[in-house]
Amino acid sequence: MTSRYGAGTHVADRLPARRGAETLSGIVAEMLRQAGRAGFTPDEAAAATFAAASARRRPGPIVRILFAECTRADAVYDAERIDDAFPDRVETEGALLDEIADRLGRFHYDLVATPAFHADEALPLVGGRVPLVAMLQAGMVEITHEIASLEPGHSVGVVCASSRGAANIEQILRFSETPGVEIVAATPDDTEALRRVDERADMILLSREALALSLERGFSRPERLRSWAYEFDPSGLELLRRSMESIRAARSVA
């Protein structure tokens, strides 16, 4: 899945290529071609694009949410889930944690949301410019308890599409107080690290991006595989709803 400003969320057969200047130039060229076929000049298309981008800096009737995660697949997926939970009331965009400051500087958002385990990272990036909502997740407790039950000397493999994502999962596992349990991390482009995970891990956690890349096919003994992909706990969505209502109430007073 991929999300783009003003274009919504789309499902593709494979993950999109990494963004770059070439990709953006192609998008602009295609937009100009389509505008030309419809009878608009390049200047008119540019003016309309600027107007649409400028509108993103102004508040409106919809609550605009920036959802930040450590991997793009999780960020886009969770943004879509929020839109589904509050239809016609919110517009949610997914972003990486590192993109928070840039997004808040360029566009209008009413609040930033992030998983509870990323709240400490997101707080200084938001810097008090908008409310920050830390959302609880369902599905992690069972896996964490299973890991906590492992005897010292066992190993847990962590496979995530980014080294930062793998490090974040590793940090969460450290909080589960599993003394003597080794964490073996790998990313999809590190063949040697994936081999080590397959050889040494007694349990293997696969992130949403890792599953989207079908990395589970490369591991022997599939009974060791676990999905490290969460859904929102109802209490997390309720906390978000209350924040949205506060924003709407403040607008009505203004």
PEUR-V781403 format. One record per helix or strand. SS is the DSSP state (hx for helix, st for strand). FROM is the first residue (numbers start at 1). LEN is the number of residues. If there is no record, write none. Layout:
# PEUR-V781403
<<SS/FROM/LEN> <SS/FROM/LEN>>
This chain:
# PEUR-V781403
<<st/2/3> <st/8/3> <hx/21/17> <hx/42/14> <st/63/7> <hx/72/14> <st/90/7> <hx/97/10> <st/111/5> <hx/116/11> <st/131/5> <st/137/2> <hx/140/9> <st/155/5> <hx/163/13> <st/182/5> <hx/191/10> <st/203/5> <hx/208/5> <hx/215/4> <hx/222/3> <st/225/4> <st/231/2> <hx/234/20>>
